[in-house]
Amino acid sequence: MPRKRVNLSEYRSVWLFAMFDLPVDTRAARRNYTRFRKDLLREGFHMLQFSVYARFCGCEERAHVIRTRVHAVLPPDGQVRFVMITDRQFGKMEVYEGKTRAETEKPPPQLSFF
């Protein structure tokens, strides 16, 4: 059976950001930091900058599910923030490497279902 191709709207699809500031002053704190970072990567997040990770989601409902799963593995200390923006807003982001403008990350070419 052929799959139906889904056209994603730039206004309905969103990027979920996880920004965190976690302590790394003790061995246990470093372990918690590493575990949380690996959990983000397992959930499909990609590092944009140190302690700033983003994940493309086809809709807000999917972003809410991902945020709930990440919430379940939050470390005991430190601060974590979640921000959701539309794909359209994300595409307007300006990225610079030094004084040279770089291209913004593109959403994945195909929607993943788990």
Secondary structure, 3 states (H helix, E strand, C coil): CCCCCCCCCCCCCEEEEEEEECCCCCHHHHHHHHHHHHHHHHCCCEEEECCEEEEEECCHHHHHHHHHHHHCCCCCCCEEEEEEEEHHHHHCCCEEECCEEECCCCCCCCCCCC
